[in-house]
Amino acid sequence: MSDEINSRYPSIEHLRERARQRMPRFAFEYLEGGCNSEINLKRNTREIREVQLKPWYLRDYAGSDQRTELFGRTYDAPFGISPIGLQGLMWPRATEILAKAAHVHNVPFILSTVGTASIETVAELTDGKAWFQLYHPAEDELRDKLINRAADAGLPVLLILADTPTFAYRPKEIKNGLSIPPQMSIGNVIQMMTHPTWSLGQLAAGAPEFKTMTPYLPKGLSMKHLGLFMNKTFSGRLNPDKIGALRDRWKGKLVIKGIVNPEDAEKAISLGVDGMIVSNHGGRQLDAGQSTIKPLTELAKEFGDRTTMMIDSGLRGGPDIANALASGARFAFMGRSFMYGVGALGEEGGTHTIAMLKKQLQQVMEQVGCEKVSDFPGHLLSGE
């Protein structure tokens, strides 16, 4: 495995700009967009970057090691790839590209229920090491079929969502016709025609589909009725009964994503979850909510010795990962950053982005004198 990076794109910002040029606008805006006025989308990254680290320059220093143990597995870096729906719409075969890259670099990849590759395909690409994120079905029978497939594929971690109790109001998606399912307007077709690399890639890959859900979709649904079916099939709001039933059925590790307050954290722990990801769904659900770094800092202080605390949303580089780890996260997940990489570089985008983030994080560790990832909290100067 090579950790060489493409020197033309040495930051997430460079990847983002290149991806913007190569992707049709409707696909790029689906990736980029938040909800309403996108206030919390911007707040996420801004407040992560307000964290300050304290370097130690005159201490003995034996070098840095990014390896991190998480749920009984040692990963090569303390970050992974967040679940993203409709990845294949944004870039052809993006799910497969990122799953393979995660496996090569030994970091976790999380597949969404509404991803564009199936549980079985991703399990094969990752040697059964991927995680599966479950959008909770309205019917128990479908819930059981999905988690049984994840278990049969050998996936070690089931991730359940708390932060999507309702469909968010996302103006860019409404304007572009990118609700579920996508609706291709004349403007979108023109955008596809002016982005031939994307269009030819889609032609070769085939139209994006919810591959995990394919066995349960009625045959011959129109695009309109597919959207109605998906809306009816899933019930986003979790409750203790739903979590308890999942805990009883799932024998692997159970993680809940979207926890941001101590009452929910206490309840989740009492129901037997093994970890939680502090997240606001990438700023795509609640504009008036907090950024992720502030609740992480408080929850880690109160619950960090009782559960595995992680973070998602707003991270855009190695220094952001370092700030999150210093603030109490055991692990960090990123979604848009990896999709920028794939949009910019196609098949090479996943491995490039992971290698780049490793190099950025390594430099921070060496600069502040942090030998192990678990030592980062000792370098926290200010989280305000």
C-alpha positions as a printed Julia matrix, in Angstrom:
384×3 Matrix{Float64}:
   0.0     0.0     0.0
   1.29    3.44   -0.94
   0.64    6.5     1.15
   1.61    8.8    -1.69
  -0.85   11.6    -2.34
  -1.6    13.59   -5.47
   0.3    16.82   -4.89
  -2.2    18.8    -6.95
  -4.86   18.22   -4.29
  -3.15   18.41   -0.87
  -6.24   19.48    1.11
  -9.96   18.82    1.33
 -10.5    22.34    0.01
  -8.54   21.51   -3.17
 -10.51   18.28   -3.59
 -13.78   20.11   -3.07
 -13.03   22.64   -5.82
 -12.02   19.93   -8.27
 -15.12   17.89   -7.42
 -17.29   20.96   -8.0
 -15.85   21.25  -11.5
 -16.34   17.57  -12.36
 -19.79   16.91  -10.91
 -23.11   18.16  -12.28
 -24.36   20.99  -10.11
 -27.39   19.06   -8.83
 -25.15   16.21   -7.65
 -22.62   18.54   -6.04
 -25.32   20.52   -4.27
 -26.86   17.3    -2.98
 -23.48   16.48   -1.45
 -22.85   19.98   -0.1
 -26.27   21.04    1.05
 -27.62   21.51    4.53
 -31.11   22.33    5.69
 -32.95   25.65    5.62
 -30.33   28.46    5.65
 -27.38   26.07    6.25
 -26.42   27.82    9.5
 -25.52   24.67   11.4
 -23.67   23.29    8.39
 -21.22   26.19    8.65
 -21.21   26.23   12.45
 -19.97   22.62   12.61
 -16.6    23.23   10.98
 -16.12   26.74   12.38
 -16.48   25.65   15.99
 -14.32   22.54   15.59
 -11.58   24.92   14.42
 -11.96   27.1    17.5
 -10.48   24.3    19.61
  -6.86   25.01   20.54
  -4.11   22.49   21.24
  -1.19   22.73   23.62
   2.2    21.5    22.31
   4.93   20.0    24.49
   8.32   20.82   22.99
  10.81   19.87   25.72
   9.44   16.48   26.73
  10.94   13.2    25.61
   9.17   12.1    22.46
   9.36    8.6    20.99
   7.29    9.26   17.86
   3.61    9.01   16.99
   1.33    6.05   16.38
  -2.14    6.55   14.9
  -3.31    2.98   15.47
  -6.53    2.9    17.45
  -8.43    0.04   19.02
 -12.19    0.21   18.54
 -14.64   -2.56   19.43
 -11.93   -5.21   19.51
 -10.29   -4.27   16.21
  -7.15   -2.19   15.74
  -7.46    0.33   12.93
  -4.53    2.1    11.28
  -5.99    5.57   11.94
  -8.61    7.05   14.29
 -11.06    8.03   11.56
 -13.47    6.33    9.2
 -15.96    6.91    6.39
 -19.46    7.98    7.4
 -22.59    6.49    5.83
 -23.91    8.51    2.9
 -27.11    7.86    0.99
 -27.2     7.91   -2.8
 -23.39    7.94   -3.09
 -23.61    6.54   -6.6
 -25.74    9.48   -7.7
 -22.98   11.9    -6.71
 -20.24    9.87   -8.4
 -20.5     6.55  -10.24
 -19.65    3.56   -7.99
 -18.63    5.87   -5.16
 -19.76    3.36   -2.53
 -17.55    0.63   -3.95
 -14.59    3.01   -4.4
 -14.71    4.14   -0.78
 -15.33    0.68    0.64
 -12.24   -0.65   -1.15
 -10.13    2.31   -0.03
 -11.19    1.86    3.59
 -10.22   -1.8     3.44
  -6.82   -1.03    1.89
  -6.06    1.53    4.6
  -7.65   -0.48    7.44
 -10.19    2.11    8.54
 -13.93    1.52    9.01
 -16.44    2.08    6.23
 -20.12    2.48    7.1
 -22.74    1.47    4.53
 -26.08    3.26    4.57
 -29.38    1.42    4.1
 -29.96    3.81    1.19
 -26.47    3.44   -0.21
 -25.97    2.4    -3.82
 -24.19   -0.89   -3.15
 -25.64   -3.87   -1.33
 -24.68   -5.23    2.08
 -23.24   -8.31    0.4
 -21.15   -6.37   -2.13
 -19.63   -4.12    0.53
 -18.99   -7.08    2.82
 -17.06   -8.77    0.01
 -15.04   -5.61   -0.73
 -14.12   -5.13    2.95
 -13.66   -8.77    3.93
 -16.67   -8.45    6.23
 -15.24   -5.53    8.17
 -17.67   -2.78    7.13
 -20.35   -1.42    9.46
 -24.03   -1.17    8.52
 -26.21    1.85    9.24
 -29.89    0.99    9.62
 -32.68    3.37    8.76
 -35.31    1.86   11.02
 -38.1     0.23    9.0
 -41.71    0.74    9.94
 -42.27   -3.03    9.93
 -40.4    -5.47   12.17
 -40.2    -8.08    9.41
 -38.11   -5.83    7.16
 -35.98   -4.74   10.12
 -35.17   -8.37   10.87
 -34.37   -9.18    7.24
 -31.91   -6.31    7.0
 -30.07   -7.0    10.23
 -29.99  -10.74    9.48
 -28.31   -9.97    6.16
 -25.76   -7.78    7.93
 -25.09  -10.54   10.43
 -24.85  -13.22    7.74
 -22.32  -11.04    5.9
 -20.19  -10.95    9.06
 -20.44   -7.2     9.63
 -19.33   -6.44   13.2
 -21.18   -3.19   13.99
 -24.79   -2.09   13.53
 -25.31    1.67   13.53
 -28.76    3.1    14.23
 -29.86    6.69   13.58
 -31.4     9.0    16.15
 -30.92   12.25   14.23
 -33.41   11.78   11.37
 -36.89   11.62   12.95
 -38.29   13.6    10.02
 -37.38   14.56    6.47
 -35.51   17.84    6.59
 -36.35   20.93    4.58
 -33.42   21.25    2.17
 -33.95   24.06   -0.34
 -31.19   23.0    -2.74
 -32.58   19.5    -3.05
 -36.1    20.82   -3.57
 -34.93   23.19   -6.3
 -32.91   20.45   -8.02
 -35.62   17.79   -7.75
 -33.38   15.61   -5.59
 -35.86   14.3    -3.13
 -36.08   10.53   -2.92
 -36.22    9.43   -5.65
 -34.4    11.95   -7.86
 -36.39   13.58  -10.64
 -34.43   14.62  -13.71
 -35.42   18.06  -14.94
 -34.33   19.53  -18.27
 -31.78   21.62  -16.37
 -30.33   18.51  -14.72
 -30.07   16.73  -18.06
 -28.16   19.69  -19.5
 -25.8    19.58  -16.52
 -25.15   15.88  -17.17
 -24.4    16.55  -20.82
 -21.8    19.17  -19.89
 -20.03   16.79  -17.47
 -19.09   13.87  -19.75
 -16.76   12.04  -17.33
 -19.55   11.78  -14.77
 -22.14   10.88  -17.42
 -20.03    8.18  -19.09
 -19.24    6.75  -15.68
 -22.93    6.57  -14.85
 -23.63    4.93  -18.2
 -21.06    2.25  -17.45
 -22.19    1.75  -13.84
 -25.91    1.83  -14.53
 -28.52    4.04  -12.93
 -27.99    4.47   -9.16
 -30.27    2.19   -7.14
 -30.87    1.41   -3.47
 -29.13   -1.94   -3.88
 -29.69   -3.2    -0.33
 -33.41   -2.5    -0.68
 -33.82   -4.04   -4.16
 -35.25   -7.4    -2.94
 -38.07   -5.61   -1.13
 -39.14   -3.15   -3.8
 -42.32   -3.95   -5.72
 -41.67   -4.54   -9.4
 -42.42   -1.86  -11.94
 -42.7     1.13   -9.62
 -42.58    4.54  -11.25
 -40.11    7.04   -9.82
 -42.96    8.81   -8.05
 -44.3     5.65   -6.48
 -40.81    4.5    -5.49
 -40.5     7.68   -3.43
 -43.86    7.06   -1.79
 -42.87    3.46   -1.05
 -39.57    4.49    0.59
 -41.3     7.15    2.68
 -43.83    4.6     3.88
 -41.24    1.87    4.51
 -39.02    3.71    6.99
 -39.85    5.26   10.35
 -37.06    7.56   11.41
 -37.93    8.26   15.03
 -36.28    5.93   17.53
 -37.66    5.08   20.95
 -36.56    2.79   23.79
 -38.68   -0.12   22.53
 -37.09   -0.01   19.08
 -33.58    0.23   20.51
 -34.27   -2.56   23.0
 -35.56   -4.85   20.26
 -32.46   -4.21   18.15
 -30.21   -4.84   21.13
 -31.93   -8.16   21.74
 -31.59   -9.3    18.12
 -28.15   -7.93   17.18
 -25.27   -9.92   18.66
 -22.51   -7.61   17.46
 -21.66   -4.1    18.59
 -24.53   -1.6    18.56
 -23.82    2.1    18.03
 -26.32    4.96   18.04
 -25.65    8.05   15.91
 -27.01   11.53   16.54
 -26.88   11.76   20.33
 -26.29   15.35   21.49
 -27.74   15.66   25.0
 -27.05   13.88   28.31
 -30.59   12.6    28.8
 -30.51   10.7    25.5
 -26.98    9.48   26.23
 -28.01    8.09   29.62
 -31.02    6.34   28.09
 -28.96    4.84   25.26
 -26.38    3.46   27.69
 -29.11    1.96   29.86
 -30.47    0.17   26.78
 -27.13   -1.5    26.16
 -25.6     0.37   23.23
 -21.83   -0.06   22.94
 -21.03    3.4    21.61
 -22.47    6.64   20.33
 -21.58    9.07   17.58
 -22.22   12.71   18.4
 -23.66   14.01   15.14
 -26.16   16.44   13.67
 -26.35   14.62   10.32
 -23.82   16.95    8.76
 -25.95   20.01    9.47
 -28.69   18.57    7.24
 -31.51   18.29    9.81
 -31.69   21.19   12.32
 -30.32   24.65   11.64
 -31.02   25.81   15.2
 -29.07   22.95   16.77
 -25.61   22.97   18.28
 -22.49   22.16   16.38
 -21.11   18.71   17.1
 -17.95   19.69   18.98
 -19.7    21.35   21.92
 -21.98   18.46   22.92
 -19.1    16.05   22.28
 -16.93   17.86   24.81
 -19.62   17.76   27.48
 -20.8    14.22   26.8
 -17.24   12.88   26.78
 -16.65   14.35   30.23
 -19.8    12.74   31.63
 -19.96    9.45   29.76
 -16.53    8.86   28.23
 -15.64    6.2    30.81
 -18.95    4.35   30.3
 -19.2     4.14   26.52
 -17.22    4.66   23.32
 -17.7     8.28   22.31
 -17.24    9.23   18.66
 -18.02   12.21   16.41
 -19.32   12.9    12.91
 -20.21   16.13   11.04
 -18.07   19.14   10.19
 -14.58   17.61   10.04
 -12.62   18.63    6.95
  -9.02   17.64    7.59
  -6.4    16.12    9.87
  -6.27   19.12   12.26
 -10.06   18.86   12.7
  -9.68   15.18   13.58
  -7.0    16.1    16.12
  -9.28   18.72   17.69
 -12.11   16.22   17.97
  -9.87   13.62   19.59
  -8.54   16.2    22.03
 -12.13   17.12   22.9
 -12.93   13.57   23.98
 -13.79   11.57   20.87
 -12.26    8.11   20.62
 -12.85    8.09   16.88
 -13.99   10.48   14.13
 -16.06    9.91   11.0
 -16.25   12.01    7.85
 -18.57   11.87    4.86
 -18.39   14.87    2.54
 -14.59   14.98    2.68
 -14.33   11.51    1.16
 -16.96   12.25   -1.46
 -14.98   15.34   -2.48
 -12.03   13.01   -2.99
 -14.0    10.64   -5.2
 -15.59   13.5    -7.13
 -12.16   15.0    -7.75
 -10.14   11.88   -8.5
 -12.57    9.06   -9.23
 -11.14    5.61   -8.5
  -8.08    7.1    -6.77
 -10.07    9.52   -4.64
 -10.66    7.28   -1.66
  -7.07    6.14   -1.16
  -5.75    9.64   -1.81
  -8.04   11.21    0.77
  -7.29    8.66    3.47
  -3.53    8.92    2.88
  -3.72   12.72    2.95
  -5.67   12.77    6.22
  -3.17   10.39    7.79
  -0.3    12.68    6.8
  -2.08   15.76    8.14
  -2.91   14.08   11.43
   0.64   12.72   11.75
   2.05   16.22   11.38
  -0.19   17.53   14.18
   0.81   14.66   16.46
   4.5    15.3    15.84
   4.1    19.04   16.29
   2.37   18.85   19.67
   4.33   15.83   20.9
   1.4    13.41   21.01
   2.63    9.82   20.92
  -0.72    7.96   20.95
  -4.19    8.96   19.84
  -5.44    8.42   23.39
  -2.99   11.13   24.57
  -4.75   13.9    22.62
  -6.97   15.08   25.53
  -3.8    16.03   27.4
  -3.1    18.56   24.65
  -6.48   20.31   24.85
  -5.98   23.98   25.66
  -9.43   25.33   25.01
 -12.69   24.04   23.66
 -14.39   27.39   23.81
